[in-house]
Amino acid sequence: MTNPQQALILVDLQIDFCPLGALPVPEGDQVVPVANALMPHFSTVVATQDWHPANHGSFAANHPWRKPGQVIDLHGLPQVLWPIHCVQESFGAEFVAELHTDAITQVFRKGTDPNIDSYSGFFDNGHRRATGLGDWLTARGITEVFIMGLATDYCVKFTALDARQLGFKTYLILDGCRGVNLQEGDTDRAVAAMRDHGVTVITADQLLSNSLL
């Protein structure tokens, strides 16, 4: 029996973040079976989707002589530069084919403003504009969120931190995530930061075998 106050949030399970994509997260495709196994246990399933215009400021290709991995100032915020990825309406921006998208209740797109990146599913990186996800969850009576997806050290991390800041009881499904690890240890540091901010770290098996649901 599903709990109507709980929601599963799937972060950026898109082709470009999987092995054949433009910005592949190591083993990114391995989280898809975890998502498919968990979705039937939730009455509310949200998916976030990176949805960048081709001129997005986070793309290294849009900055002469810059390359992916470098950090610049983008309109007052530090910005890691990335390969071109998840461009609106492109093949790479689609959800991976193996994901059971029929079970998704609502999709929230992010990163649509070329002047600012949006790692979190709730806000852009400067908290200047909300995606609407927080209000949407609250309107549905959701008080607990379970987060998984790509990548642990970026979009998953900031989605979880914002969920906590907004007052949701927040769980990270660790085996349902994979990290980029631009710097060695980034993923471990991201998990530690989430724990420090009150995020409960669990595995999918723990979620299905105990009374959390």
C-alpha positions as CSV (number, residue, x, y, z in Angstrom):
1,M,0.0,0.0,0.0
2,T,1.5,3.3,-1.0
3,N,1.7,6.3,1.3
4,P,0.1,9.4,-0.2
5,Q,2.5,11.7,1.7
6,Q,5.6,10.2,0.1
7,A,7.1,11.0,-3.3
8,L,9.9,9.4,-5.3
9,I,12.1,11.9,-7.1
10,L,14.0,10.6,-10.1
11,V,16.8,13.1,-11.0
12,D,17.9,13.4,-14.6
13,L,17.6,9.8,-15.9
14,Q,18.4,11.0,-19.4
15,I,20.4,9.5,-22.3
16,D,23.2,12.1,-22.2
17,F,24.1,11.1,-18.6
18,C,24.3,7.4,-19.5
19,P,27.2,5.5,-21.2
20,L,26.4,6.5,-24.8
21,G,25.6,10.1,-23.9
22,A,27.4,13.4,-24.3
23,L,28.1,13.7,-20.5
24,P,28.2,10.1,-19.3
25,V,28.1,9.5,-15.6
26,P,30.1,6.3,-14.9
27,E,27.6,3.4,-14.5
28,G,24.8,5.8,-14.8
29,D,22.6,3.3,-16.6
30,Q,22.8,1.0,-13.6
31,V,20.4,3.1,-11.6
32,V,17.5,2.7,-14.0
33,P,16.5,-0.8,-12.8
34,V,16.5,0.6,-9.2
35,A,14.0,3.3,-10.4
36,N,11.8,0.8,-12.1
37,A,11.7,-1.4,-9.1
38,L,10.8,1.4,-6.7
39,M,8.2,3.3,-8.8
40,P,5.3,0.9,-8.1
41,H,5.6,1.5,-4.4
42,F,4.9,5.3,-4.7
43,S,1.6,7.0,-5.7
44,T,3.6,10.1,-6.6
45,V,6.7,9.8,-8.9
46,V,8.4,13.0,-10.0
47,A,11.2,13.1,-12.7
48,T,13.5,16.1,-13.2
49,Q,14.9,16.7,-16.7
50,D,17.8,18.9,-17.7
51,W,16.4,21.0,-20.6
52,H,19.1,23.4,-21.8
53,P,18.9,25.8,-24.7
54,A,21.8,25.3,-27.1
55,N,23.4,28.7,-26.0
56,H,23.5,27.7,-22.3
57,G,26.2,29.4,-20.4
58,S,27.3,26.2,-18.7
59,F,28.5,24.7,-22.0
60,A,32.3,25.0,-22.5
61,A,31.7,25.3,-26.2
62,N,30.0,28.6,-25.7
63,H,33.1,30.2,-24.2
64,P,36.1,30.6,-26.5
65,W,39.2,28.8,-25.4
66,R,37.5,27.1,-22.5
67,K,37.1,23.4,-21.9
68,P,34.9,21.1,-19.8
69,G,35.9,21.0,-16.1
70,Q,37.1,24.6,-15.9
71,V,35.2,26.9,-13.5
72,I,34.2,30.4,-14.6
73,D,32.1,33.2,-13.2
74,L,28.7,33.1,-14.8
75,H,26.6,36.2,-13.9
76,G,27.9,36.3,-10.4
77,L,28.0,32.5,-9.6
78,P,30.8,30.0,-10.0
79,Q,30.0,27.7,-12.9
80,V,31.6,24.4,-13.8
81,L,31.8,24.2,-17.6
82,W,30.3,21.0,-19.1
83,P,30.2,19.4,-22.6
84,I,27.0,20.3,-24.5
85,H,24.3,18.0,-23.1
86,C,20.5,17.7,-22.7
87,V,19.7,20.3,-25.3
88,Q,16.0,21.0,-25.6
89,E,14.2,18.5,-27.9
90,S,17.5,16.6,-28.6
91,F,17.8,12.8,-28.4
92,G,20.2,13.1,-25.5
93,A,17.7,15.0,-23.4
94,E,15.2,12.2,-23.6
95,F,14.7,9.8,-20.7
96,V,16.5,6.6,-21.1
97,A,14.4,4.1,-23.1
98,E,14.5,1.5,-20.3
99,L,12.9,3.8,-17.8
100,H,9.2,3.0,-17.1
101,T,8.1,6.5,-17.9
102,D,4.4,5.6,-17.7
103,A,4.7,5.4,-13.9
104,I,5.9,9.1,-13.7
105,T,3.3,11.5,-12.3
106,Q,4.9,14.7,-13.3
107,V,8.1,16.0,-15.0
108,F,9.9,19.2,-14.0
109,R,12.4,20.7,-16.4
110,K,15.3,22.7,-15.3
111,G,18.3,24.6,-16.7
112,T,16.1,26.4,-19.3
113,D,17.6,29.9,-18.6
114,P,20.8,30.3,-20.6
115,N,22.2,32.7,-18.0
116,I,22.2,30.3,-15.0
117,D,22.5,26.6,-14.4
118,S,20.0,24.5,-12.3
119,Y,21.4,21.5,-10.6
120,S,18.5,21.3,-8.2
121,G,15.1,20.1,-9.2
122,F,13.6,22.9,-7.0
123,F,15.6,26.0,-7.8
124,D,18.3,27.4,-10.1
125,N,21.8,27.6,-8.7
126,G,21.3,31.1,-7.4
127,H,17.9,30.4,-5.8
128,R,16.6,33.2,-8.0
129,R,13.8,31.2,-9.6
130,A,11.8,28.1,-8.5
131,T,10.9,25.3,-10.8
132,G,7.5,24.9,-9.1
133,L,8.4,21.5,-7.7
134,G,8.2,22.5,-4.1
135,D,4.8,24.1,-4.3
136,W,3.5,21.2,-6.4
137,L,4.6,18.6,-3.8
138,T,3.2,20.7,-1.0
139,A,-0.2,21.1,-2.8
140,R,-0.4,17.3,-3.0
141,G,0.2,16.9,0.7
142,I,3.7,15.4,0.3
143,T,5.9,15.6,3.4
144,E,8.6,13.0,2.6
145,V,10.7,12.6,-0.5
146,F,13.0,9.8,-1.6
147,I,15.6,11.0,-4.1
148,M,17.8,9.0,-6.5
149,G,19.4,9.6,-9.9
150,L,22.2,11.4,-11.6
151,A,24.6,12.6,-10.5
152,T,25.2,12.2,-6.8
153,D,27.7,15.1,-6.5
154,Y,25.7,17.6,-8.5
155,C,22.0,17.4,-9.3
156,V,21.1,14.8,-6.7
157,K,23.0,16.6,-4.0
158,F,21.4,20.0,-4.6
159,T,17.9,18.6,-5.0
160,A,18.3,16.8,-1.7
161,L,19.7,19.9,0.1
162,D,16.8,22.1,-1.3
163,A,14.3,19.5,-0.2
164,R,15.6,19.7,3.3
165,Q,15.6,23.5,3.3
166,L,12.0,23.4,2.2
167,G,11.1,21.2,5.1
168,F,10.6,17.9,3.5
169,K,11.8,14.8,5.3
170,T,14.4,13.7,2.8
171,Y,15.9,10.3,2.0
172,L,18.8,9.6,-0.4
173,I,18.6,6.1,-2.1
174,L,22.4,5.6,-2.3
175,D,22.5,2.6,-4.7
176,G,20.1,4.5,-7.0
177,C,22.7,7.2,-7.6
178,R,26.0,7.5,-9.4
179,G,28.5,10.4,-9.3
180,V,30.6,12.4,-11.8
181,N,33.7,12.7,-9.5
182,L,35.4,15.5,-11.4
183,Q,37.7,15.5,-8.4
184,E,38.4,12.2,-6.6
185,G,36.1,11.9,-3.6
186,D,33.5,14.3,-4.8
187,T,30.7,11.7,-4.4
188,D,31.7,10.8,-0.9
189,R,31.9,14.4,0.1
190,A,28.5,15.0,-1.4
191,V,26.9,12.2,0.6
192,A,28.6,13.5,3.7
193,A,27.2,17.0,3.1
194,M,23.7,15.6,2.6
195,R,23.9,13.7,5.8
196,D,25.2,16.8,7.6
197,H,22.1,18.7,6.5
198,G,19.7,16.0,7.8
199,V,19.2,13.8,4.7
200,T,18.8,10.1,5.7
201,V,20.9,7.8,3.5
202,I,19.3,4.4,2.8
203,T,19.5,1.7,0.1
204,A,16.7,0.5,-2.1
205,D,16.6,-2.9,-0.2
206,Q,16.3,-1.1,3.1
207,L,13.5,1.0,1.7
208,L,11.5,-2.0,0.5
209,S,12.1,-4.2,3.5
210,N,11.3,-2.0,6.4
211,S,8.4,0.3,7.4
212,L,9.5,3.4,5.6
213,L,6.8,3.0,3.0
